[in-house]
Amino acid sequence: MTDYVAGWYNDPYGRFQQRYWDGEQWTDRVATNGVAQVDPMGASTVIPFATPPTAYTTPTDPTAAGFATSPAAPSPAGKLTTFLDGLGPDAKERPRPGLRAAMAGLGGVIIAIGMLIAVVGDEPNRGKFIGVSLVLLVAGWALRTFVKLEEAKAAAVGLAVVAIPFFAGAVTVSNNQGDFLTGLLAAVLFIAAWALPGFKSRNLLLGLGALAVVAAFGTLSAYDRGDTAKCDQYLDTGEFDRFEAECQDYSDDVGGSGFLPVDVTDNLGTQGIVYLIGAGTFLGLTWWLDRRGYRGTATGLCAAGLTSALVGTLLLANEFGDTTGPLLILVVGLLICIVGSHGERRATTWLGAALAAIGLVTLVGIQMEPNSTAASGAVAIISGLLLVAIAAASAPIRAAIRKQRSNNDDGSNNDDGSNNDRQPSPFAPPAP
């Protein structure tokens, strides 16, 4: 037996922040940043051969090093990370791109489209679309659940990618209306498929669900779809008098009829704002998830954030004018580049850098208004020098990020906001 009392101590295995010693042996009860968990390796009296010097804290005062005597109630962030842990290794790992998965996935997409065309035929109706979409979803779920062939599993994801939006559209669209509900239902179905067994942890589905959310709110921000559909019908049937009488206001003043303030939408354009808000949200979550090691889940949201950023920037660039439009492109590109660099994402980093370069070159060109070959060369040279200067100026930011990471690694600044400056003092491990 041992003289050391039961309590929470630094995990001698180095797997978690704390592990519970019951007075006789180490248990499977663990905690990190106050979030209680269960270690699958279970209870053990065996101590690792290589024990770090800071693996133990004095048993006379378990709180001396800033640890609680018992795990705190899980925080919302802790609940989220626990859920992500339950998704399996794909939440943390980004799968390597493979020829077989890519080709089989696209094959599934083409098969689904072909089935829709063949069954729906020349006389499409709501019932046919719903029926075929459900068959495709069930077939995809069965392939993912019962078939071990990886190519079949990849093709099943392709079936779902096509079936979900077609099902959402068939259920919600009526008389050319229902755009918001279609996007919202598609988002719910994509995210549910990502979270539930069968298609669980397929991060492509999470990214598509996130995009569907932004697209749904983008339709609300533009204008009244019902009135637009009615006006389009007047044009199609040649009722120009009714169009002039009832629809002129809709075509002239669509900026303030959405859910955003008129003072904002009159100047900027509502859909672009919605897409940029979505981009900021998804890229912020990408940063948060990358910081905690959930790089697989972050990849799906990063793709949605990049797409939303590009769409929003294109929608707003013309609204801002010749000077502010390129400046917007520059700022968005820099933010994307920072997120990509933080998460060590090559494609994201380079895409952001390319977007920033386009914005900067355009901005310099507009200001200089070159009228000769030499002047055009000067625009390129100045733009290049400015890009190099921006890169050099980012060095302090990179240093601050590295310092923050270092602080988090040594425990001096935990995710829960606590500040533990003192390192736990080592002591001999409890002997069985």
PyMOL commands that set and color helices and strands:
alter all, ss='L'
color gray80, all
select helices_A, chain A and resi 76-85+89-91+99-120+126-146+150-172+179-195+203-222+225-237+240-246+248-252+262-268+270-291+295-342+346-368+373-393+395-409
alter helices_A, ss='H'
color red, helices_A
select strands_A, chain A and resi 7-10+18-21+26-32+35-38
alter strands_A, ss='S'
color yellow, strands_A
deselect
rebuild
show_as cartoon
